[in-house]
Amino acid sequence: MSNMNIDQVLAQMRVLRDQASSNKVEAPDNSADFSTLLKQSIDQVNDVQQQAGKLAQSFEAGQTDTSLAEVMVSLQKANVSFQGMVQVRNKLVDAYKDVMNMSI
């Protein structure tokens, strides 16, 4: 995930937090729908993983002139982006459970 997407997700989460605490804060006009933003983030994580996998396969086959360091960095970027997405998913599941346990 790029820094821009992380900042957008964080901004959206702050707006939702403020709305939940009954503060009247309006979302910025340039913000996207949360589900669209989440889908784009997941797609970007998938793209990073696909590119890292292709780079590793081509390195193993000796088809590219990339160094082992570049391959390892791309694999680590894919791993970090995936772990970040897992953490976001875990927080969303926790938030869903909290909402479902609320009494009306």
Secondary structure, 3 states (H helix, E strand, C coil): CCHHHHHHHHHHHHHHHHHHCCCCCCCCCCCCCHHHHHHHHHHHHHHHHHHHHHHHHHHHHCCCCCCHHHHHHHHHHHHHHHHHHHHHHHHHHHHHHHHHCCCC
